Amino acid sequence: MEEITLDFPDLKELYRSYMPFLKQGGLFVRTNRQYRIGQSLALAVILPDALEGIPVSGKVAWITPQGAQNSSPAGIGVAFIDDKQNLRDRIEKLLSGTADSQELTYTL
């Protein structure tokens, strides 16, 4: 299983990448690499102000190709499938003050 490290330097980038509409949560991964829908990945997610990554496994839920019509960056949406470290809860706690934000995201 391929491993990807995601380092979020600030809450704004985390907000843009988080996918709360997925049942167990998920993150958008900016990449030009080719992936398949359903492909399993292991993520190490470094939250703002954290020193090490939080492990979570996931599956590719969608692909945004390079040159997408809405100017979204190329990448993949990874749905969490095994969140033993409660990453979803940690992210939602960090983003709790941004629920009404009109800031654009990389997702829906």
Biopython code that builds the backbone (N, CA, C, O; Angstrom):
import numpy as np
from Bio.PDB.StructureBuilder import StructureBuilder

atoms = [
    (1, "MET", "N", (0.853, -1.186, 0.000)),
    (1, "MET", "CA", (0.000, 0.000, 0.000)),
    (1, "MET", "C", (0.891, 1.239, 0.000)),
    (1, "MET", "O", (1.810, 1.355, 0.811)),
    (2, "GLU", "N", (0.613, 2.151, -0.909)),
    (2, "GLU", "CA", (1.401, 3.373, -1.005)),
    (2, "GLU", "C", (1.119, 4.282, 0.189)),
    (2, "GLU", "O", (-0.015, 4.385, 0.658)),
    (3, "GLU", "N", (2.179, 4.938, 0.670)),
    (3, "GLU", "CA", (2.049, 5.875, 1.779)),
    (3, "GLU", "C", (2.274, 7.299, 1.285)),
    (3, "GLU", "O", (3.179, 7.555, 0.492)),
    (4, "ILE", "N", (1.441, 8.221, 1.762)),
    (4, "ILE", "CA", (1.545, 9.630, 1.402)),
    (4, "ILE", "C", (1.559, 10.439, 2.690)),
    (4, "ILE", "O", (0.729, 10.226, 3.574)),
    (5, "THR", "N", (2.504, 11.368, 2.794)),
    (5, "THR", "CA", (2.537, 12.283, 3.933)),
    (5, "THR", "C", (1.912, 13.603, 3.500)),
    (5, "THR", "O", (2.292, 14.181, 2.482)),
    (6, "LEU", "N", (0.951, 14.069, 4.287)),
    (6, "LEU", "CA", (0.288, 15.351, 4.040)),
    (6, "LEU", "C", (0.630, 16.284, 5.186)),
    (6, "LEU", "O", (0.319, 15.997, 6.342)),
    (7, "ASP", "N", (1.265, 17.394, 4.869)),
    (7, "ASP", "CA", (1.649, 18.367, 5.893)),
    (7, "ASP", "C", (0.809, 19.627, 5.703)),
    (7, "ASP", "O", (0.922, 20.306, 4.683)),
    (8, "PHE", "N", (-0.027, 19.935, 6.680)),
    (8, "PHE", "CA", (-0.879, 21.118, 6.622)),
    (8, "PHE", "C", (-0.249, 22.209, 7.488)),
    (8, "PHE", "O", (-0.279, 22.124, 8.716)),
    (9, "PRO", "N", (0.323, 23.234, 6.848)),
    (9, "PRO", "CA", (1.011, 24.282, 7.605)),
    (9, "PRO", "C", (0.069, 25.218, 8.361)),
    (9, "PRO", "O", (0.470, 25.865, 9.328)),
    (10, "ASP", "N", (-1.193, 25.284, 7.909)),
    (10, "ASP", "CA", (-2.136, 26.193, 8.567)),
    (10, "ASP", "C", (-3.564, 25.668, 8.434)),
    (10, "ASP", "O", (-3.839, 24.752, 7.659)),
    (11, "LEU", "N", (-4.459, 26.268, 9.205)),
    (11, "LEU", "CA", (-5.863, 25.841, 9.201)),
    (11, "LEU", "C", (-6.550, 26.113, 7.865)),
    (11, "LEU", "O", (-7.447, 25.369, 7.467)),
    (12, "LYS", "N", (-6.139, 27.162, 7.176)),
    (12, "LYS", "CA", (-6.756, 27.501, 5.892)),
    (12, "LYS", "C", (-6.568, 26.361, 4.889)),
    (12, "LYS", "O", (-7.517, 25.987, 4.200)),
    (13, "GLU", "N", (-5.372, 25.814, 4.801)),
    (13, "GLU", "CA", (-5.101, 24.718, 3.864)),
    (13, "GLU", "C", (-5.825, 23.443, 4.309)),
    (13, "GLU", "O", (-6.313, 22.687, 3.470)),
    (14, "LEU", "N", (-5.896, 23.203, 5.603)),
    (14, "LEU", "CA", (-6.634, 22.056, 6.118)),
    (14, "LEU", "C", (-8.113, 22.185, 5.774)),
    (14, "LEU", "O", (-8.738, 21.215, 5.345)),
    (15, "TYR", "N", (-8.673, 23.375, 5.961)),
    (15, "TYR", "CA", (-10.081, 23.635, 5.632)),
    (15, "TYR", "C", (-10.350, 23.361, 4.154)),
    (15, "TYR", "O", (-11.352, 22.736, 3.805)),
    (16, "ARG", "N", (-9.460, 23.828, 3.295)),
    (16, "ARG", "CA", (-9.636, 23.639, 1.854)),
    (16, "ARG", "C", (-9.605, 22.164, 1.453)),
    (16, "ARG", "O", (-10.226, 21.777, 0.463)),
    (17, "SER", "N", (-8.892, 21.352, 2.211)),
    (17, "SER", "CA", (-8.691, 19.950, 1.846)),
    (17, "SER", "C", (-9.627, 18.967, 2.536)),
    (17, "SER", "O", (-9.806, 17.849, 2.053)),
    (18, "TYR", "N", (-10.224, 19.357, 3.648)),
    (18, "TYR", "CA", (-11.048, 18.420, 4.423)),
    (18, "TYR", "C", (-12.381, 18.157, 3.723)),
    (18, "TYR", "O", (-12.975, 19.057, 3.131)),
    (19, "MET", "N", (-12.837, 16.912, 3.804)),
    (19, "MET", "CA", (-14.088, 16.497, 3.164)),
    (19, "MET", "C", (-15.062, 15.972, 4.218)),
    (19, "MET", "O", (-15.145, 14.762, 4.430)),
    (20, "PRO", "N", (-15.808, 16.879, 4.891)),
    (20, "PRO", "CA", (-16.720, 16.465, 5.955)),
    (20, "PRO", "C", (-17.943, 15.719, 5.442)),
    (20, "PRO", "O", (-18.623, 15.046, 6.218)),
    (21, "PHE", "N", (-18.232, 15.826, 4.163)),
    (21, "PHE", "CA", (-19.421, 15.186, 3.595)),
    (21, "PHE", "C", (-19.250, 13.682, 3.407)),
    (21, "PHE", "O", (-20.225, 12.988, 3.119)),
    (22, "LEU", "N", (-18.021, 13.159, 3.564)),
    (22, "LEU", "CA", (-17.824, 11.714, 3.530)),
    (22, "LEU", "C", (-18.127, 11.154, 4.917)),
    (22, "LEU", "O", (-17.774, 11.763, 5.927)),
    (23, "LYS", "N", (-18.772, 10.007, 4.964)),
    (23, "LYS", "CA", (-19.258, 9.442, 6.223)),
    (23, "LYS", "C", (-18.194, 9.419, 7.319)),
    (23, "LYS", "O", (-18.463, 9.823, 8.451)),
    (24, "GLN", "N", (-16.990, 8.950, 6.992)),
    (24, "GLN", "CA", (-15.930, 8.874, 7.997)),
    (24, "GLN", "C", (-14.888, 9.969, 7.830)),
    (24, "GLN", "O", (-13.833, 9.935, 8.463)),
    (25, "GLY", "N", (-15.191, 10.948, 6.969)),
    (25, "GLY", "CA", (-14.248, 12.026, 6.706)),
    (25, "GLY", "C", (-13.280, 11.648, 5.600)),
    (25, "GLY", "O", (-13.244, 10.505, 5.145)),
    (26, "GLY", "N", (-12.505, 12.622, 5.180)),
    (26, "GLY", "CA", (-11.520, 12.386, 4.135)),
    (26, "GLY", "C", (-10.773, 13.663, 3.824)),
    (26, "GLY", "O", (-11.106, 14.736, 4.328)),
    (27, "LEU", "N", (-9.758, 13.535, 2.987)),
    (27, "LEU", "CA", (-8.936, 14.680, 2.618)),
    (27, "LEU", "C", (-8.651, 14.681, 1.122)),
    (27, "LEU", "O", (-8.541, 13.629, 0.492)),
    (28, "PHE", "N", (-8.536, 15.873, 0.572)),
    (28, "PHE", "CA", (-8.104, 16.045, -0.803)),
    (28, "PHE", "C", (-6.587, 16.083, -0.805)),
    (28, "PHE", "O", (-5.974, 16.785, 0.000)),
    (29, "VAL", "N", (-5.983, 15.329, -1.710)),
    (29, "VAL", "CA", (-4.528, 15.266, -1.834)),
    (29, "VAL", "C", (-4.150, 15.860, -3.185)),
    (29, "VAL", "O", (-4.505, 15.313, -4.229)),
    (30, "ARG", "N", (-3.439, 16.969, -3.166)),
    (30, "ARG", "CA", (-2.977, 17.571, -4.423)),
    (30, "ARG", "C", (-1.854, 16.709, -4.983)),
    (30, "ARG", "O", (-0.849, 16.467, -4.316)),
    (31, "THR", "N", (-2.039, 16.248, -6.219)),
    (31, "THR", "CA", (-1.030, 15.408, -6.857)),
    (31, "THR", "C", (-1.270, 15.338, -8.357)),
    (31, "THR", "O", (-2.400, 15.472, -8.828)),
    (32, "ASN", "N", (-0.205, 15.130, -9.086)),
    (32, "ASN", "CA", (-0.295, 14.901, -10.525)),
    (32, "ASN", "C", (-0.128, 13.418, -10.844)),
    (32, "ASN", "O", (-0.225, 13.017, -12.004)),
    (33, "ARG", "N", (0.120, 12.612, -9.831)),
    (33, "ARG", "CA", (0.281, 11.167, -10.033)),
    (33, "ARG", "C", (-1.051, 10.532, -10.392)),
    (33, "ARG", "O", (-2.116, 11.071, -10.089)),
    (34, "GLN", "N", (-0.978, 9.389, -11.035)),
    (34, "GLN", "CA", (-2.166, 8.662, -11.464)),
    (34, "GLN", "C", (-2.592, 7.664, -10.389)),
    (34, "GLN", "O", (-1.770, 6.898, -9.887)),
    (35, "TYR", "N", (-3.869, 7.675, -10.040)),
    (35, "TYR", "CA", (-4.449, 6.742, -9.079)),
    (35, "TYR", "C", (-5.736, 6.191, -9.648)),
    (35, "TYR", "O", (-6.290, 6.746, -10.597)),
    (36, "ARG", "N", (-6.212, 5.102, -9.072)),
    (36, "ARG", "CA", (-7.472, 4.480, -9.483)),
    (36, "ARG", "C", (-8.520, 4.693, -8.394)),
    (36, "ARG", "O", (-8.197, 4.716, -7.206)),
    (37, "ILE", "N", (-9.769, 4.847, -8.805)),
    (37, "ILE", "CA", (-10.870, 4.887, -7.840)),
    (37, "ILE", "C", (-10.839, 3.569, -7.059)),
    (37, "ILE", "O", (-10.717, 2.494, -7.646)),
    (38, "GLY", "N", (-10.952, 3.666, -5.733)),
    (38, "GLY", "CA", (-10.937, 2.482, -4.886)),
    (38, "GLY", "C", (-9.550, 2.037, -4.447)),
    (38, "GLY", "O", (-9.423, 1.126, -3.628)),
    (39, "GLN", "N", (-8.512, 2.666, -4.979)),
    (39, "GLN", "CA", (-7.143, 2.298, -4.601)),
    (39, "GLN", "C", (-6.905, 2.618, -3.126)),
    (39, "GLN", "O", (-7.263, 3.698, -2.656)),
    (40, "SER", "N", (-6.302, 1.681, -2.401)),
    (40, "SER", "CA", (-6.005, 1.871, -0.977)),
    (40, "SER", "C", (-4.715, 2.659, -0.805)),
    (40, "SER", "O", (-3.733, 2.444, -1.516)),
    (41, "LEU", "N", (-4.740, 3.577, 0.156)),
    (41, "LEU", "CA", (-3.573, 4.399, 0.476)),
    (41, "LEU", "C", (-3.426, 4.503, 1.983)),
    (41, "LEU", "O", (-4.405, 4.413, 2.723)),
    (42, "ALA", "N", (-2.206, 4.691, 2.424)),
    (42, "ALA", "CA", (-1.929, 4.977, 3.829)),
    (42, "ALA", "C", (-1.487, 6.432, 3.904)),
    (42, "ALA", "O", (-0.549, 6.833, 3.215)),
    (43, "LEU", "N", (-2.151, 7.219, 4.729)),
    (43, "LEU", "CA", (-1.807, 8.623, 4.892)),
    (43, "LEU", "C", (-1.152, 8.859, 6.246)),
    (43, "LEU", "O", (-1.501, 8.222, 7.240)),
    (44, "ALA", "N", (-0.203, 9.780, 6.270)),
    (44, "ALA", "CA", (0.350, 10.310, 7.520)),
    (44, "ALA", "C", (0.035, 11.800, 7.464)),
    (44, "ALA", "O", (0.630, 12.531, 6.672)),
    (45, "VAL", "N", (-0.889, 12.249, 8.291)),
    (45, "VAL", "CA", (-1.397, 13.618, 8.229)),
    (45, "VAL", "C", (-0.788, 14.442, 9.363)),
    (45, "VAL", "O", (-0.982, 14.151, 10.544)),
    (46, "ILE", "N", (-0.047, 15.478, 8.969)),
    (46, "ILE", "CA", (0.564, 16.379, 9.947)),
    (46, "ILE", "C", (-0.324, 17.613, 10.045)),
    (46, "ILE", "O", (-0.372, 18.430, 9.125)),
    (47, "LEU", "N", (-1.014, 17.739, 11.151)),
    (47, "LEU", "CA", (-1.925, 18.864, 11.383)),
    (47, "LEU", "C", (-1.124, 20.109, 11.753)),
    (47, "LEU", "O", (0.021, 19.993, 12.189)),
    (48, "PRO", "N", (-1.708, 21.307, 11.585)),
    (48, "PRO", "CA", (-0.996, 22.532, 11.953)),
    (48, "PRO", "C", (-0.487, 22.465, 13.396)),
    (48, "PRO", "O", (-1.198, 22.028, 14.301)),
    (49, "ASP", "N", (0.729, 22.897, 13.585)),
    (49, "ASP", "CA", (1.395, 22.926, 14.895)),
    (49, "ASP", "C", (1.723, 21.544, 15.456)),
    (49, "ASP", "O", (2.121, 21.442, 16.617)),
    (50, "ALA", "N", (1.568, 20.478, 14.672)),
    (50, "ALA", "CA", (1.942, 19.130, 15.132)),
    (50, "ALA", "C", (3.336, 18.810, 14.622)),
    (50, "ALA", "O", (3.791, 19.381, 13.631)),
    (51, "LEU", "N", (4.006, 17.902, 15.300)),
    (51, "LEU", "CA", (5.363, 17.534, 14.921)),
    (51, "LEU", "C", (5.427, 16.231, 14.136)),
    (51, "LEU", "O", (6.372, 16.003, 13.380)),
    (52, "GLU", "N", (4.431, 15.385, 14.312)),
    (52, "GLU", "CA", (4.457, 14.121, 13.584)),
    (52, "GLU", "C", (3.096, 13.804, 12.996)),
    (52, "GLU", "O", (2.070, 14.341, 13.415)),
    (53, "GLY", "N", (3.118, 12.913, 12.008)),
    (53, "GLY", "CA", (1.901, 12.571, 11.296)),
    (53, "GLY", "C", (0.993, 11.619, 12.050)),
    (53, "GLY", "O", (1.449, 10.787, 12.834)),
    (54, "ILE", "N", (-0.285, 11.754, 11.802)),
    (54, "ILE", "CA", (-1.294, 10.850, 12.357)),
    (54, "ILE", "C", (-1.647, 9.867, 11.248)),
    (54, "ILE", "O", (-2.063, 10.281, 10.166)),
    (55, "PRO", "N", (-1.485, 8.560, 11.503)),
    (55, "PRO", "CA", (-1.757, 7.576, 10.453)),
    (55, "PRO", "C", (-3.252, 7.310, 10.275)),
    (55, "PRO", "O", (-4.010, 7.235, 11.242)),
    (56, "VAL", "N", (-3.647, 7.171, 9.018)),
    (56, "VAL", "CA", (-5.014, 6.795, 8.684)),
    (56, "VAL", "C", (-4.960, 6.105, 7.323)),
    (56, "VAL", "O", (-4.204, 6.520, 6.444)),
    (57, "SER", "N", (-5.749, 5.069, 7.152)),
    (57, "SER", "CA", (-5.813, 4.444, 5.832)),
    (57, "SER", "C", (-7.078, 4.902, 5.145)),
    (57, "SER", "O", (-8.064, 5.259, 5.790)),
    (58, "GLY", "N", (-7.034, 4.887, 3.832)),
    (58, "GLY", "CA", (-8.173, 5.356, 3.068)),
    (58, "GLY", "C", (-8.206, 4.752, 1.679)),
    (58, "GLY", "O", (-7.346, 3.963, 1.289)),
    (59, "LYS", "N", (-9.237, 5.157, 0.948)),
    (59, "LYS", "CA", (-9.408, 4.721, -0.442)),
    (59, "LYS", "C", (-9.692, 5.941, -1.303)),
    (59, "LYS", "O", (-10.342, 6.888, -0.859)),
    (60, "VAL", "N", (-9.204, 5.914, -2.531)),
    (60, "VAL", "CA", (-9.445, 7.002, -3.467)),
    (60, "VAL", "C", (-10.938, 7.028, -3.799)),
    (60, "VAL", "O", (-11.480, 6.063, -4.337)),
    (61, "ALA", "N", (-11.594, 8.143, -3.472)),
    (61, "ALA", "CA", (-13.034, 8.287, -3.687)),
    (61, "ALA", "C", (-13.334, 9.027, -4.989)),
    (61, "ALA", "O", (-14.376, 8.794, -5.600)),
    (62, "TRP", "N", (-12.446, 9.906, -5.418)),
    (62, "TRP", "CA", (-12.612, 10.572, -6.705)),
    (62, "TRP", "C", (-11.275, 11.122, -7.165)),
    (62, "TRP", "O", (-10.316, 11.212, -6.398)),
    (63, "ILE", "N", (-11.239, 11.487, -8.437)),
    (63, "ILE", "CA", (-10.026, 12.013, -9.062)),
    (63, "ILE", "C", (-10.373, 13.331, -9.749)),
    (63, "ILE", "O", (-11.337, 13.409, -10.511)),
    (64, "THR", "N", (-9.583, 14.361, -9.474)),
    (64, "THR", "CA", (-9.698, 15.620, -10.196)),
    (64, "THR", "C", (-8.505, 15.668, -11.150)),
    (64, "THR", "O", (-7.366, 15.815, -10.707)),
    (65, "PRO", "N", (-8.755, 15.546, -12.448)),
    (65, "PRO", "CA", (-7.644, 15.521, -13.399)),
    (65, "PRO", "C", (-7.010, 16.889, -13.580)),
    (65, "PRO", "O", (-7.619, 17.915, -13.277)),
    (66, "GLN", "N", (-5.790, 16.890, -14.075)),
    (66, "GLN", "CA", (-5.116, 18.141, -14.387)),
    (66, "GLN", "C", (-5.918, 18.860, -15.470)),
    (66, "GLN", "O", (-6.357, 18.235, -16.435)),
    (67, "GLY", "N", (-6.109, 20.170, -15.314)),
    (67, "GLY", "CA", (-6.852, 20.953, -16.283)),
    (67, "GLY", "C", (-8.357, 20.870, -16.109)),
    (67, "GLY", "O", (-9.099, 21.110, -17.062)),
    (68, "ALA", "N", (-8.825, 20.534, -14.911)),
    (68, "ALA", "CA", (-10.267, 20.460, -14.652)),
    (68, "ALA", "C", (-10.925, 21.803, -14.977)),
    (68, "ALA", "O", (-10.314, 22.856, -14.796)),
    (69, "GLN", "N", (-12.157, 21.764, -15.453)),
    (69, "GLN", "CA", (-12.854, 22.964, -15.920)),
    (69, "GLN", "C", (-13.023, 24.041, -14.860)),
    (69, "GLN", "O", (-13.000, 25.229, -15.183)),
    (70, "ASN", "N", (-13.192, 23.655, -13.608)),
    (70, "ASN", "CA", (-13.449, 24.656, -12.570)),
    (70, "ASN", "C", (-12.167, 25.195, -11.935)),
    (70, "ASN", "O", (-12.215, 25.816, -10.873)),
    (71, "SER", "N", (-11.027, 24.963, -12.577)),
    (71, "SER", "CA", (-9.724, 25.442, -12.108)),
    (71, "SER", "C", (-9.279, 24.815, -10.797)),
    (71, "SER", "O", (-8.375, 25.336, -10.144)),
    (72, "SER", "N", (-9.891, 23.711, -10.399)),
    (72, "SER", "CA", (-9.453, 23.000, -9.204)),
    (72, "SER", "C", (-8.092, 22.376, -9.466)),
    (72, "SER", "O", (-7.804, 21.966, -10.591)),
    (73, "PRO", "N", (-7.255, 22.300, -8.445)),
    (73, "PRO", "CA", (-5.953, 21.660, -8.648)),
    (73, "PRO", "C", (-6.123, 20.156, -8.887)),
    (73, "PRO", "O", (-7.087, 19.544, -8.427)),
    (74, "ALA", "N", (-5.179, 19.586, -9.606)),
    (74, "ALA", "CA", (-5.192, 18.141, -9.838)),
    (74, "ALA", "C", (-4.991, 17.423, -8.510)),
    (74, "ALA", "O", (-4.229, 17.880, -7.658)),
    (75, "GLY", "N", (-5.678, 16.297, -8.340)),
    (75, "GLY", "CA", (-5.502, 15.544, -7.117)),
    (75, "GLY", "C", (-6.551, 14.470, -6.953)),
    (75, "GLY", "O", (-7.305, 14.157, -7.874)),
    (76, "ILE", "N", (-6.577, 13.912, -5.750)),
    (76, "ILE", "CA", (-7.501, 12.828, -5.426)),
    (76, "ILE", "C", (-8.197, 13.104, -4.101)),
    (76, "ILE", "O", (-7.628, 13.727, -3.204)),
    (77, "GLY", "N", (-9.418, 12.640, -3.993)),
    (77, "GLY", "CA", (-10.144, 12.676, -2.726)),
    (77, "GLY", "C", (-9.980, 11.322, -2.068)),
    (77, "GLY", "O", (-10.333, 10.299, -2.654)),
    (78, "VAL", "N", (-9.449, 11.305, -0.857)),
    (78, "VAL", "CA", (-9.219, 10.054, -0.137)),
    (78, "VAL", "C", (-10.190, 9.968, 1.036)),
    (78, "VAL", "O", (-10.145, 10.792, 1.950)),
    (79, "ALA", "N", (-11.066, 8.967, 1.006)),
    (79, "ALA", "CA", (-12.024, 8.737, 2.089)),
    (79, "ALA", "C", (-11.353, 7.893, 3.170)),
    (79, "ALA", "O", (-10.732, 6.872, 2.874)),
    (80, "PHE", "N", (-11.481, 8.325, 4.422)),
    (80, "PHE", "CA", (-10.927, 7.545, 5.535)),
    (80, "PHE", "C", (-11.690, 6.234, 5.673)),
    (80, "PHE", "O", (-12.919, 6.220, 5.610)),
    (81, "ILE", "N", (-10.962, 5.129, 5.860)),
    (81, "ILE", "CA", (-11.632, 3.856, 6.099)),
    (81, "ILE", "C", (-11.198, 3.202, 7.406)),
    (81, "ILE", "O", (-11.903, 2.343, 7.934)),
    (82, "ASP", "N", (-10.047, 3.601, 7.929)),
    (82, "ASP", "CA", (-9.568, 3.023, 9.186)),
    (82, "ASP", "C", (-8.914, 4.144, 9.993)),
    (82, "ASP", "O", (-7.715, 4.393, 9.873)),
    (83, "ASP", "N", (-9.710, 4.805, 10.806)),
    (83, "ASP", "CA", (-9.287, 6.003, 11.538)),
    (83, "ASP", "C", (-9.130, 5.687, 13.022)),
    (83, "ASP", "O", (-9.890, 6.188, 13.852)),
    (84, "LYS", "N", (-8.150, 4.861, 13.353)),
    (84, "LYS", "CA", (-7.935, 4.432, 14.745)),
    (84, "LYS", "C", (-7.481, 5.572, 15.655)),
    (84, "LYS", "O", (-7.682, 5.513, 16.868)),
    (85, "GLN", "N", (-6.872, 6.604, 15.082)),
    (85, "GLN", "CA", (-6.356, 7.725, 15.873)),
    (85, "GLN", "C", (-7.353, 8.888, 15.956)),
    (85, "GLN", "O", (-7.008, 9.969, 16.432)),
    (86, "ASN", "N", (-8.596, 8.663, 15.488)),
    (86, "ASN", "CA", (-9.642, 9.689, 15.525)),
    (86, "ASN", "C", (-9.240, 10.979, 14.819)),
    (86, "ASN", "O", (-9.494, 12.079, 15.311)),
    (87, "LEU", "N", (-8.607, 10.827, 13.656)),
    (87, "LEU", "CA", (-8.174, 11.990, 12.882)),
    (87, "LEU", "C", (-9.357, 12.872, 12.505)),
    (87, "LEU", "O", (-9.275, 14.097, 12.599)),
    (88, "ARG", "N", (-10.454, 12.257, 12.081)),
    (88, "ARG", "CA", (-11.636, 13.050, 11.697)),
    (88, "ARG", "C", (-12.067, 13.968, 12.839)),
    (88, "ARG", "O", (-12.323, 15.152, 12.621)),
    (89, "ASP", "N", (-12.146, 13.431, 14.044)),
    (89, "ASP", "CA", (-12.562, 14.233, 15.197)),
    (89, "ASP", "C", (-11.569, 15.365, 15.474)),
    (89, "ASP", "O", (-11.972, 16.482, 15.801)),
    (90, "ARG", "N", (-10.283, 15.076, 15.344)),
    (90, "ARG", "CA", (-9.256, 16.100, 15.581)),
    (90, "ARG", "C", (-9.368, 17.230, 14.566)),
    (90, "ARG", "O", (-9.276, 18.406, 14.916)),
    (91, "ILE", "N", (-9.569, 16.856, 13.299)),
    (91, "ILE", "CA", (-9.705, 17.868, 12.249)),
    (91, "ILE", "C", (-10.944, 18.718, 12.499)),
    (91, "ILE", "O", (-10.883, 19.944, 12.406)),
    (92, "GLU", "N", (-12.069, 18.076, 12.816)),
    (92, "GLU", "CA", (-13.311, 18.827, 13.034)),
    (92, "GLU", "C", (-13.202, 19.756, 14.235)),
    (92, "GLU", "O", (-13.783, 20.841, 14.232)),
    (93, "LYS", "N", (-12.472, 19.348, 15.251)),
    (93, "LYS", "CA", (-12.263, 20.221, 16.407)),
    (93, "LYS", "C", (-11.428, 21.443, 16.001)),
    (93, "LYS", "O", (-11.738, 22.567, 16.398)),
    (94, "LEU", "N", (-10.375, 21.224, 15.215)),
    (94, "LEU", "CA", (-9.540, 22.334, 14.755)),
    (94, "LEU", "C", (-10.320, 23.303, 13.864)),
    (94, "LEU", "O", (-10.101, 24.513, 13.910)),
    (95, "LEU", "N", (-11.232, 22.756, 13.053)),
    (95, "LEU", "CA", (-11.976, 23.575, 12.094)),
    (95, "LEU", "C", (-13.327, 24.052, 12.613)),
    (95, "LEU", "O", (-14.115, 24.612, 11.851)),
    (96, "SER", "N", (-13.604, 23.844, 13.880)),
    (96, "SER", "CA", (-14.925, 24.161, 14.426)),
    (96, "SER", "C", (-15.326, 25.621, 14.229)),
    (96, "SER", "O", (-16.520, 25.903, 14.130)),
    (97, "GLY", "N", (-14.411, 26.532, 14.171)),
    (97, "GLY", "CA", (-14.735, 27.939, 13.988)),
    (97, "GLY", "C", (-14.912, 28.350, 12.534)),
    (97, "GLY", "O", (-15.203, 29.511, 12.245)),
    (98, "THR", "N", (-14.737, 27.402, 11.619)),
    (98, "THR", "CA", (-14.814, 27.740, 10.192)),
    (98, "THR", "C", (-16.066, 27.189, 9.519)),
    (98, "THR", "O", (-16.162, 27.213, 8.292)),
    (99, "ALA", "N", (-17.012, 26.701, 10.285)),
    (99, "ALA", "CA", (-18.202, 26.046, 9.722)),
    (99, "ALA", "C", (-18.994, 26.947, 8.782)),
    (99, "ALA", "O", (-19.586, 26.455, 7.822)),
    (100, "ASP", "N", (-19.020, 28.236, 9.031)),
    (100, "ASP", "CA", (-19.799, 29.164, 8.208)),
    (100, "ASP", "C", (-18.940, 29.895, 7.176)),
    (100, "ASP", "O", (-19.392, 30.863, 6.564)),
    (101, "SER", "N", (-17.719, 29.438, 6.986)),
    (101, "SER", "CA", (-16.805, 30.104, 6.069)),
    (101, "SER", "C", (-17.304, 30.015, 4.623)),
    (101, "SER", "O", (-17.873, 29.005, 4.208)),
    (102, "GLN", "N", (-17.085, 31.066, 3.889)),
    (102, "GLN", "CA", (-17.433, 31.090, 2.461)),
    (102, "GLN", "C", (-16.188, 30.829, 1.605)),
    (102, "GLN", "O", (-16.244, 30.903, 0.378)),
    (103, "GLU", "N", (-15.074, 30.526, 2.261)),
    (103, "GLU", "CA", (-13.823, 30.220, 1.582)),
    (103, "GLU", "C", (-14.002, 29.019, 0.661)),
    (103, "GLU", "O", (-14.616, 28.024, 1.046)),
    (104, "LEU", "N", (-13.465, 29.111, -0.561)),
    (104, "LEU", "CA", (-13.544, 27.999, -1.498)),
    (104, "LEU", "C", (-12.680, 26.835, -1.022)),
    (104, "LEU", "O", (-11.657, 27.034, -0.368)),
    (105, "THR", "N", (-13.102, 25.625, -1.355)),
    (105, "THR", "CA", (-12.333, 24.438, -1.007)),
    (105, "THR", "C", (-11.911, 23.727, -2.282)),
    (105, "THR", "O", (-12.341, 24.083, -3.379)),
    (106, "TYR", "N", (-11.062, 22.718, -2.123)),
    (106, "TYR", "CA", (-10.633, 21.903, -3.257)),
    (106, "TYR", "C", (-11.669, 20.841, -3.586)),
    (106, "TYR", "O", (-11.531, 20.111, -4.567)),
    (107, "THR", "N", (-12.706, 20.759, -2.764)),
    (107, "THR", "CA", (-13.706, 19.717, -2.903)),
    (107, "THR", "C", (-15.034, 20.348, -3.322)),
    (107, "THR", "O", (-15.038, 21.343, -4.047)),
    (108, "LEU", "N", (-16.142, 19.794, -2.884)),
    (108, "LEU", "CA", (-17.459, 20.308, -3.254)),
    (108, "LEU", "C", (-17.756, 21.668, -2.659)),
    (108, "LEU", "O", (-18.832, 22.221, -2.889)),
]
sb = StructureBuilder()
sb.init_structure("model")
sb.init_model(0)
sb.init_chain("A")
sb.init_seg("    ")
for serial, (resi, resn, name, xyz) in enumerate(atoms, 1):
    if name == "N":
        sb.init_residue(resn, " ", resi, " ")
    sb.init_atom(name, np.array(xyz, "f"), 0.0, 1.0, " ", f" {name:<3s}", serial, name[0])
structure = sb.get_structure()
